[in-house]
Amino acid sequence: MSNVGSIDRVARIIVGIVLLAFAIPLGFPQTGWNWVGWIGIVPIATAVFGFCPAYALFGLSSCPVRQGK
């Protein structure tokens, strides 16, 4: 069961990579808050698996609607 569409997947991967770059830090200054960037694993994982538990909880989906015959 998939509830994450292709555009949503790309956006999640981009956001996840930026957050991880902040955590490492690559191109970002060293602060005491860099650990927050490890949250970037969540959007990357939801993009890879195509399933978002928060979407399921609220009954949302970014997948295109399929027309059945």
C-alpha positions in Angstrom: 0.0 0.0 0.0 1.5 3.3 -1.1 0.4 6.7 -0.1 3.3 8.9 -1.2 3.3 10.1 -4.8 6.3 10.7 -7.1 6.5 14.5 -6.6 6.1 14.0 -2.9 8.9 11.4 -2.9 11.4 13.7 -4.7 10.6 16.6 -2.2 11.1 14.2 0.8 14.4 13.0 -0.5 15.6 16.6 -1.1 14.5 17.7 2.4 16.0 14.6 3.9 19.4 15.2 2.2 19.5 18.9 3.3 18.7 17.9 6.9 21.4 15.2 6.9 23.9 17.7 5.5 23.0 20.0 8.4 23.6 17.1 10.9 27.0 16.1 9.5 27.6 19.4 8.9 28.4 19.8 5.2 28.2 23.4 4.1 26.5 24.4 7.4 28.1 26.0 10.5 28.8 23.9 13.5 26.1 24.7 16.1 24.7 22.9 19.1 21.6 22.0 17.1 23.2 20.0 14.3 21.8 16.8 15.9 18.3 17.9 14.8 19.3 17.2 11.2 19.2 13.4 11.9 15.5 13.8 11.6 16.2 13.8 7.8 16.3 10.0 8.0 12.4 10.0 8.4 11.5 11.8 5.1 14.1 9.7 3.2 12.7 6.4 4.6 9.1 7.4 3.8 10.2 8.3 0.3 12.0 5.0 -0.2 9.2 2.9 1.1 6.4 5.0 -0.4 4.4 4.9 2.8 3.9 7.7 5.3 2.3 6.7 8.6 1.2 10.2 9.3 -0.7 10.2 5.9 -2.3 6.9 6.8 -3.4 8.3 10.2 -5.1 11.3 8.7 -6.4 9.5 5.6 -4.3 11.4 3.2 -2.5 10.3 0.0 -0.4 12.2 -2.6 -0.7 9.3 -5.1 -2.7 10.0 -8.3 -6.3 8.7 -8.2 -6.7 5.5 -10.2 -9.7 5.3 -12.5 -11.1 1.7 -12.3 -13.3 0.2 -14.9 
